[in-house]
Amino acid sequence: MARVGDADVFSQTGRNDPCPCGSGKKYKRCCLGKVSAQA
């Protein structure tokens, strides 16, 4: 399971791929906004 601070994992994740945080949601509906805000 990746955390929001793991930029390498999240930068390689496509918008429609399952979120690497393990929530089961699509990345764009879960952590995409959180990672963009930290960058």
N, C-alpha and C positions, 0 to 999 in steps of 0.2 A: 504494500500500500504506500502510495506516495503522499507526501504532505504538500501543502501549497507552496512552501519554501523551496521545494525541489524543482528548480527552474528547468534543469535538463530534461526531466521526464515530461514536464508539461509543455515544453517548447516543441517536442517531437510528437505531440498528440494532435490528431486532426480534430476539427470542430465536431464532427459527427461520430467520433470514436467514443467508446465507453470511457468515462472519466477515470484516470488512474488513482483517484482517492479511494475508490472502492464503493462508491455510493450506488452504482448501478445506473446512474443517469448518464445522458450524453454530456460530453465535456462542455459544450456550449451552454447547457442548461444548469451546470453545476459550478465548476471552478474557473471557467474562462474569465469572468469578470474579476474574480479575486486575484488571479495572477496578473492580469492587465493593470490593475490598480497598483500593484507592488512594483511594477517595472518602471 
